[in-house]
Amino acid sequence: MILGLSGGVDSSVTAMLLHRAIGKNLTCVFVDNGLLRLNEAQQVMEMFGDHFGLNIVHVEGEQRFLDALAGESDPEAKRKIIGRVFRGSVRRRSAEAGRRQMAGAGYHLP
């Protein structure tokens, strides 16, 4: 199972619950969007990979996100763009790994 992991509360809780339920059958995909706090990507990778033992893949997506957000000033539009690019990044990584199933992401839709 593939899970998009942002490092936020919702996806973190989802990752931990799925990890408890299915263990190593879960692969988390953490997409670095370039909008995180200093060292936050490294902290997410260390916490979930090293500390909690989750199978986690780090995807560098900064340029993809910044290109998609260029020129947009509306907060709601930005939120939708970030969500779309995040999901696309996770799907691409899943396809590269030969996996077509995506468990989802731990967030709610408006």
N, C-alpha and C positions, 0 to 999 in steps of 0.2 A: 504494500500500500504506500502511496505517495501522499505526503502532506506538505502543503505550503506553510512555512514557518516564518512569521515576521519578527518574532521576538516580543510581541505585545502579549498582554494578558490572555486574550481569547485563544490565540493560536498556541501559546505556551501551555495552557491548561489542556487544550485538545491534544497536543503532542504527548504530554505526560499520561493522560488517560489512555490514549491509543497504545503507547509504549507498554503500559501495564497490561493491557489486554492482549496485544499481539507481539510484543517484544521486538526481536530483530526483523520481523516481517514488515516493519514500518521504516520507511526512509523519509526523513524530513529534508525539505529543500529550503534553505535560507537564502533569500535573494537580497543582496546588499544594494539598496536603491540610491546610495550616495547622499541620502538626506538624514542619516543617523547621527547621533551624538558621537563625539570623539571616542574612538576605541570600542564603540558599542557592538560593531560586527564581530570583533575579536572576542568580546565578552560573551556574546550569544553562542558562538562556536565553542568556546571553552566550557561554558555552563552546561549546554545540552550534550555536547560530544564527550568532553573529558569528565565532567562531574556526574552527569546523569547517565552516561553511556548510550545515548541515542545514536543511531546511524544518521548522520547529518552531512549534507552536501552544501558547499558554499558556492553560490553563483554571483559573479560580479555583474551587476546590472546598472551601475551608475550612469553610464552614457546613454543607455536606452531610456532610462527614466528622465534624465535631464532633457534629452531631445524631445521626448513626448510632451514635457511640461513647458517647453520654450514658448514664451508669448502668452501663456494662459494666466489670467489673474483671478478668475472666479474660483473661490474656495471649493464649491461643490463640484465644479468641472475638474479641478485638480484631484479631488478625492476619487472621482470616477476614473480618471486617467491612471492614477497610481494603482488602483485595483485592477484595471484591465492589463496594464503592463506587468504587474506582479503575477497574475494568473497565467499570462502568456509565457512568462519566464519559467514558471513551474512546469507548464505543459511541455515546453521545449526541452527542458532538462529530463523530464519523464520519458519523452520520445527518444532522446539520445541514449538513455539507459535501457531502451527496449521495453519500457513499461508504459502502458496506455491508461492504466487506472490511476485516477487521482482521488484520494480520499476526500480531499477538499482543503479548506483552510478554516481556521478557527475564528471566523468573524461572522457578523450578522449583516444582512443586507437591509437597507433602509426601506 
